[in-house]
Amino acid sequence: MKATSIVFFLAAFAAAASAVRAQPGYEACVDLAASDPEAALNMAQTLKLMRGEDEAGGMHCEALALMTLDRPADAAPVFYRLAERMLGASDEMRAPVYAQAGDAFAIAGNPAQARRAYDQAIARMPEEAQYRVGRARMRALEENWEGVREDAAEALAFDPHLIEAMLLRAAANRVLGYPQAALVDANHAVELRPHDLEALVERGRVHLALGDRKSAWADWQRALDYAKATGRDEDPAAAAARQYLSR
């Protein structure tokens, strides 16, 4: 499972663990999912036969094991079904499980289903900024840039220092024809995190949209220099910077 593909999977896992009211069998299964996911799948099936909280724990463990096995397309509907079945749980407990479904659908390349899952998470915890970031990413894939800008702005209203939301709003404003507004967010993102490759690449795109090729090339070269210095030459942002500089 590629960690860089996940919006906030680990944070959601911690919340979801409390949501299924971790039992000893569940905890053992989750530990096993990290080291021997195939064995964890077998243990999860046993837990699911026990019903009640054990069944919920088994479903969650099954989905986690499938993620470890790099099978997000199989894990996503398990997360979603679990969230749907948690009818007696609070919104704060169900929302992270829907969010995990969204993450898994996103990694599997199914933005429509991912957005549907994030919709459910947002409906239950509207002030969780990361859920809106997840949905904004899916809207970007669907080229719904007005929606991206709306979700990113709302995420920033709840968390003004959320770099990913800044970059999403910058991209949306750039595509929608508002490069000056995009530059404000891109500059802020780079100021907060000077070595962030995605921030540098996006600011380069914004500079280019403003007709400032020199600044654009400088940002992309800076991104490549940082990537090389930190062993991230294969990072998607570094690849994008390399492609821009080769034009």
C-alpha positions, 0 to 999 in steps of 0.5 A: 500500500502506497502511503503517499496515495492516502489522504489521511488513512492512518488518522482514520484508522485510529478513529475507526478502531475506537468506532468498532470498540476494539476487542482482544480478537480484533486487536490481534487481527489488526496486529496480524494484518500488518505482518501477515495479511493473509493470516489476518484475512482468515482470522477476520473471517472467524471474527465475522462469524461471531456477530456483534462487535466481533463481526464489526472488528472482523470486517474492519480487520479484513479491509485493513488486511486487503489494503496491506495486500494492495487490494484497495478495490476489494477493501473499499466496499468492505469499509463502506458496508461496515460504516453502513451497518454501524447504525447504533454508533455515533456520527463521530464513530461512523465518519472515519470508516466512511472516510477509509472507504473513500481513501480506498476507493480513491487509491483503487481509481474510483473517484465517483465511489470515493466521493460518495463515501466522503459525502457520507463522512462529511455529512456526519462530521462536517467540520473535519477538514481532511474529509473535504480535502479527500472529496476535493481531490476526487472532484479535481479528477472529475474536473469539477473545479468549482467543487474543488474550490468550494471544498478546499475553501471550507477545509481551510475555514476549519484548518487555515494551515492545511497545505493540501487544501491551499494547493487544491484551491490554488489549482482550482483558481488557476484552472478557472482563470484566477491566477492571482488568487491562486498565487496567494495560496501557492505562496502561502503553501511554500512559505509554510513548507519550503521543501514541499515538492507539490507546493513548488510544482503548483506554484510553478504552474501558477507562475506560468499561468501569469506569464512568469516563465523565469519564476516557474522554471526556478520553482520546478528546478528547486523542486528537483534539487530538493527531490535529489537531495532527499532521495525522492527522484521518483516522487510524482511531483519531481517527475512533473517538475522534470517534465515541465523543465524538459519542454 
